Amino acid sequence: MEIKGIATSIVDRLVAKTVELGQGRVAGLIAFVNSKGYIDSAAEMVFGEGVSLRKVLAKITTEQDLTLFELINLLPENAVLVKTDPGSTGIIEHPIGVDLLNTPIVKIGVKMGRKSGIGIVYPDSRIIDLISYEEDLELKKLTVKTMEEEHALVEEIYDLSHEFLKFYQKLAEVEISEVEFNPKQIKASLKLDTIEIKSIDKGLVEELVNKSMEIEQGVEVGTIAKVIDGHVLRAGELVTGGIGYVPSRKLSSSYTDITGISSLEVYSKHIPLDTVIVHTHPGGTGVMHSGDAENGPDLFGRPIIAIGHDQNGKIKGATVIEVSDKLAKLDGEYSYANDMYSEAETVDEEIKYRNMMHDIDKEYTKLSKPIKIL
C-alpha cells in the first residue's frame, strides 16, 4: 500500500497540540488511508509526555478492557500510526513500531514551534530481520570476554542505525477534506480466553535453570510452552536472553521460524493462542511485576510464568500472570497517573501521583499467582 500523502488538517492538528503542550510533549493518533492512497481520516488524538500504545489504540474502538494484543489485532489493513516528534525533522531513525503493529509509521517533526518535515516507514521484511539481528548483537555483548570484542560489537550495532535510516521516506501534505471516523465500526476480531495455569513440568523448570546457570549471572532464559489441562509442558527450544529480559523476537524464535515476519504476525498466526511464555528470574523467587505483565499477557496475549532461582541454581518457586481484563484497567490507571504526574503544578500534586503509580505497581505484583512444579 503506497501512501501518497496525508491531509494537512490532520498534520496541523497534531502539530498545534504539540506546540501548545511544549516541553517535548507528543501527540499521536491512528489514521486511515483511503482507496486513492491518501491519509484522510483519523481517530481521536491523544497526547502527553509519552503517547502510550494503549491510549492511541483505545481511540479506534468503543470496546472496553481489551489487552494490547487484542487492540493491535483490531487494526484494519489501511491503518497508520501517526505521531509528532518534537526536536526532530521527521526522520525515522529506528522503526521498531512496524514490528509490533505491522502498519506504516508516520512521524511529524516539530522544531521551533512549527512543523519541520514528515517521514514514513512501511512494514518491510528487511527491517524485521534487522531488528532480529540487532537483538542478537545486543545479546552477544554478554558473552564477549575482551574490551576489543565488545568494541567491535558496539560498532556493528551503531552501523545498523545507518541501515534503518535507509527505509524512511518523505511524505507529502495534501489539501484534502477529512472523512469522519466512527469508532463504533471497529469490533474485536480476536478475543482471548483466560487459560488457567495450575502447574509446570519439573523437567522443563530444571532445564531452564540449568541453562541459566551455564551463562552469565542474571541472564534470563525463556521459551514458549504448551498447556494441557492447566499443566505447562515444553513445546519450543530454550533461548538465552539478556540481564533482566528476553527479547520478544528471540522468545518467539524458540517456537517457530520468524525470518521476515513481524512480531504481530508471529504471535497472531504462527504461535497457537493456547501457549504460555516461560522465563527465569535469576536472584528472585518468581514473583513478577508490571514489566512481566506488560510483555506477556498484555502485549502478546499469553500467560507468563517466572521461575525464581538463586546463584547456585536452587529453584525458589514459580508464579504465573494470566490474561485478564485487570491488565487493561491497571494500564489505564497507570497511564492516567503518569500523565497527571507530568502535568503536576505543585509538590503535593507530584507526590500524590507518584504514590499512585507506586500503588498500581503493587497491584501488578499481586497478579502473580504461585503454581506447582510437578
Buried (B, 14 or more C-beta within 10 A) or exposed (E): EEBEBBBBBBBEBBBBBBBEBEEEBBBBBBBBBBEEEBBBBBBEBBBBBBBBBBBBBBBBBEBEBBBBBBBBBBBEEBBBBBBBBBEBBBBBEBBBBBBBBBBBBBBBBBBEEEBBBBBBBBBBEEBBBBBBBBBEBBBBEBEBEEEEEBEEBBEEBEEBEEEBBEBBEEBEBBEBEBEEBEBEEBEEEBEBEEBEBBBBBEEBBBBBBEBBBEBEEBBBBBBBBBBEEEBBEBBBEBBBBBEEBBBBBBBBBBBBEBEEBBBBBBBBEEBEBEBBBBBBBBEBBBBBBBEBBBBBBBBBBBBBBBBBBBEEEEBBBBBBBBBBEBBBBBBBBBBBBBBBBBBBEEEEEBEBBBEBBEEBBEBBBEBBBEBEBE
